[in-house]
């Protein structure tokens, strides 16, 4: 139906756009979007409020401060990690799959992994992941104390590696180069520097340049993870069959 214009003598009121209904979930979603696009340094209560078209004061009815917002964003990211039900006969493979998935998740969210450093899991999803790791390791016969220590070591390994990777990505973005060209130039310069070192003082570094520069970030992460898991598995063998069941 064609809209009929209002008579010129009738005063009309301009209809304003409906205001966004704030909620903790919306604030966290917006905060994560800011982090993904620009990194942790860009995150502030004011910036999130600007994204939502409101003032910072309105956010405090849902989130106490930036620290709590960071914790909530971090736990939102943790919700993306898949935690399988324990299968005792393949427990080591399950832990490997879980940790690789965690690495993938953190690597896809800028430098959010930095929040996980020096952090104790208290959010629901952080606890869910920790509980899942414990359940898998205990089902596989890992002694309880070893399982508890391994949760801490694996978490630190994932977060520190993913955070370092984010620093390289930031350098690439600041350079204005495409990722492939940046990697080629950056690591090419490092390789050239190593080759230029005096061979009489650094004979092994000069001789092993190709090996030192081999493998991308994922290759190196998987190598380190394999070493950690091999060490973990040795505790099951040392403990013997009485730890299972």
C-alpha positions in Angstrom: 0.0 0.0 0.0 1.2 3.5 -0.9 2.0 5.6 2.2 -0.1 8.7 2.5 1.8 11.8 3.5 0.8 13.6 6.7 -1.3 16.7 6.2 0.9 19.9 6.3 -0.9 21.3 9.4 -0.3 18.1 11.5 3.0 18.1 13.5 4.8 14.9 13.2 7.6 13.5 15.4 10.7 12.0 13.8 11.0 8.3 14.6 14.3 7.6 16.2 16.2 4.4 15.7 15.5 1.9 18.5 18.3 1.8 21.1 20.4 -1.3 21.4 19.3 -3.4 24.4 22.5 -4.0 26.3 23.3 -7.3 27.9 26.5 -9.0 29.2 26.5 -11.3 26.2 26.3 -8.5 23.7 29.1 -6.6 25.5 31.3 -9.7 25.4 30.6 -10.3 21.8 31.5 -6.7 20.9 34.6 -6.8 23.0 35.8 -9.9 21.3 35.1 -8.4 17.9 37.4 -5.4 18.8 40.1 -7.7 20.0 39.9 -9.9 16.9 40.2 -6.8 14.7 42.8 -4.7 16.5 44.2 -6.7 19.4 44.0 -6.4 23.2 45.6 -2.9 23.3 42.6 -1.5 21.5 40.1 -2.9 24.1 38.6 -0.6 26.6 35.2 0.0 28.1 34.9 3.2 26.2 35.8 1.6 22.9 33.2 -1.1 23.4 30.6 1.5 24.4 31.4 3.4 21.2 30.9 0.2 19.1 27.5 -0.2 20.8 26.5 3.4 20.4 26.2 4.2 24.1 28.3 5.6 27.0 30.8 3.6 29.1 28.6 4.1 32.2 25.9 2.0 30.7 28.2 -1.0 30.5 29.0 -1.1 34.2 25.5 -2.3 34.9 26.5 -5.6 33.2 30.3 -5.8 33.6 32.3 -4.5 36.6 35.4 -3.3 34.8 37.8 -4.0 32.0 39.4 -6.8 33.9 36.1 -8.7 34.2 35.4 -8.0 30.5 38.8 -9.6 29.6 38.0 -12.7 31.7 34.6 -13.0 30.1 36.0 -12.6 26.6 38.7 -15.2 27.4 36.1 -17.6 28.6 34.0 -17.0 25.5 37.1 -18.0 23.4 37.5 -21.1 25.6 33.9 -22.1 24.7 35.1 -22.9 21.1 37.5 -25.6 22.3 36.1 -29.1 21.8 36.4 -31.5 24.7 35.7 -35.1 23.9 34.3 -37.8 26.2 37.2 -39.9 27.6 38.1 -43.0 25.6 40.7 -44.8 27.8 42.3 -46.8 24.9 43.1 -43.6 23.0 43.5 -41.1 25.8 46.9 -39.8 24.5 45.5 -39.1 21.1 42.5 -37.4 22.6 44.7 -35.1 24.7 46.7 -34.3 21.5 43.6 -33.5 19.6 42.2 -31.3 22.4 45.5 -29.3 22.6 45.8 -28.8 18.9 42.2 -27.6 18.8 43.0 -25.2 21.7 46.0 -23.9 19.7 43.8 -23.4 16.6 41.2 -21.5 18.6 43.6 -19.2 20.3 45.6 -18.6 17.1 42.3 -17.4 15.4 41.7 -14.7 18.0 44.5 -12.2 17.8 46.5 -11.9 21.0 43.7 -13.1 23.4 46.1 -15.9 24.5 48.0 -13.3 26.5 45.1 -13.2 29.0 45.7 -16.9 29.7 49.3 -16.3 30.9 49.5 -16.1 34.7 45.8 -16.9 34.8 44.0 -19.6 36.9 40.9 -21.1 35.3 37.8 -19.8 37.0 35.3 -19.3 34.2 32.8 -22.0 33.2 34.5 -22.9 29.9 38.0 -22.7 31.3 36.9 -25.1 34.0 35.2 -27.3 31.4 38.4 -27.7 29.5 40.4 -28.4 32.6 37.8 -30.9 33.8 37.9 -32.6 30.4 41.7 -32.9 30.4 41.7 -34.4 33.8 39.0 -36.9 32.9 40.9 -38.0 29.8 44.2 -38.3 31.5 42.9 -40.1 34.6 40.9 -42.5 32.4 44.2 -43.3 30.6 46.0 -44.2 33.8 47.9 -41.0 34.3 48.7 -40.6 38.1 46.5 -37.8 39.5 49.4 -35.5 40.5 51.0 -35.8 37.1 47.6 -35.1 35.4 47.1 -32.0 37.5 50.6 -30.7 36.8 50.2 -31.4 33.1 47.1 -29.2 32.8 49.2 -26.3 33.9 52.0 -27.1 31.6 49.8 -27.7 28.5 47.9 -24.5 29.2 51.1 -22.5 29.4 52.5 -24.1 26.3 49.4 -23.3 24.2 49.0 -19.7 25.4 52.6 -18.7 25.1 53.0 -20.2 21.7 49.8 -18.7 20.4 50.7 -15.3 21.9 54.1 -15.4 20.3 52.5 -16.2 16.9 50.2 -13.1 17.4 53.3 -10.9 17.8 54.6 -12.1 14.4 51.2 -11.4 12.9 51.2 -7.8 14.4 54.6 -7.2 12.9 53.4 -8.4 9.5 50.4 -6.1 9.7 52.5 -3.1 10.6 54.9 -3.9 7.7 52.0 -3.6 5.3 53.2 -6.7 3.5 51.2 -9.8 2.6 51.8 -12.6 5.1 53.8 -14.8 2.6 56.1 -12.0 1.6 56.6 -10.9 5.2 57.6 -14.4 6.3 59.9 -14.8 3.4 61.6 -11.4 4.0 61.7 -11.7 7.8 63.0 -15.2 8.1 65.2 -14.8 5.1 67.0 -12.0 6.8 67.5 -14.2 9.9 68.8 -17.1 7.8 71.2 -14.7 6.0 72.4 -13.3 9.3 73.1 -16.8 10.7 75.1 -17.7 7.5 77.2 -14.6 7.9 78.3 -15.5 11.4 82.0 -16.4 11.8 82.1 -20.2 11.3 85.1 -20.6 13.6 83.1 -19.1 16.5 79.7 -20.5 15.7 80.4 -23.6 13.6 77.2 -25.5 14.5 74.8 -22.6 13.9 76.4 -21.9 10.5 76.3 -25.6 9.5 72.7 -26.1 10.7 71.0 -22.9 9.3 68.6 -24.9 7.1 67.5 -27.1 10.0 67.3 -24.1 12.4 65.0 -22.3 10.0 62.9 -25.4 8.9 59.3 -25.7 9.8 56.5 -23.2 10.3 54.8 -22.3 13.6 52.4 -25.3 13.5 55.2 -27.7 12.8 57.2 -26.5 15.8 54.1 -26.5 18.0 53.4 -30.1 17.1 57.0 -31.1 17.7 57.0 -29.6 21.2 53.6 -31.1 22.0 54.8 -34.5 20.9 57.7 -34.2 23.4 55.4 -33.2 26.2 53.0 -36.0 25.6 55.8 -38.6 25.3 57.0 -37.5 28.7 53.4 -37.7 30.1 52.9 -41.2 28.7 56.1 -42.4 30.4 54.5 -41.7 33.8 51.7 -44.1 32.9 54.2 -46.8 32.1 56.2 -46.1 35.3 53.0 -46.2 37.4 52.0 -49.6 36.1 48.6 -51.1 35.6 47.4 -50.5 39.1 46.6 -46.8 38.4 43.9 -47.7 35.9 40.3 -48.5 36.7 
